[in-house]
Amino acid sequence: MSDMGGELNSDHSLNRRMPLWMNPRPGRIRVFIDVPFKNNFGSAGMVACNDTTQILQLCAQCFKTDSSFETELLALKFGAETCKALN
């Protein structure tokens, strides 16, 4: 394993593995949320997809925070409120 998130091949080239995401079961929705934090500002980006990978919602929000942990919590709140609004 290398520091770059992959395995080294015998010729010393990097073999990166992409995560394997399976589609949710029919009738279910998969939600991805990601956050950056810098200089007391954070933001959250969210995408919600159905079982056919159709994007149902794509949104973002920015906020002032004191820590990366607070940013993560606000992002989870943002995601939960957005999903609730979508029903």
Secondary structure as the mmCIF struct_conf table of DSSP 4:
data_model
#
loop_
_struct_conf.conf_type_id
_struct_conf.id
_struct_conf.beg_label_comp_id
_struct_conf.beg_label_asym_id
_struct_conf.beg_label_seq_id
_struct_conf.end_label_comp_id
_struct_conf.end_label_asym_id
_struct_conf.end_label_seq_id
TURN_TY1_P TURN_TY1_P1 ASP A 3 MET A 4
BEND BEND1 GLY A 5 GLY A 5
STRN STRN1 GLY A 6 LEU A 8
TURN_TY1_P TURN_TY1_P2 SER A 10 ASP A 11
BEND BEND2 HIS A 12 HIS A 12
STRN STRN2 LEU A 14 ARG A 16
HELX_LH_PP_P HELX_LH_PP_P1 TRP A 21 ARG A 25
TURN_TY1_P TURN_TY1_P3 PRO A 26 GLY A 27
STRN STRN3 ARG A 30 ASP A 34
STRN STRN4 PHE A 37 LYS A 38
TURN_TY1_P TURN_TY1_P4 ASN A 39 ASN A 40
STRN STRN5 PHE A 41 CYS A 49
TURN_TY1_P TURN_TY1_P5 ASP A 51 THR A 52
STRN STRN6 ILE A 55 LYS A 64
BEND BEND3 ASP A 66 SER A 67
HELX_RH_AL_P HELX_RH_AL_P1 SER A 68 LEU A 86
#
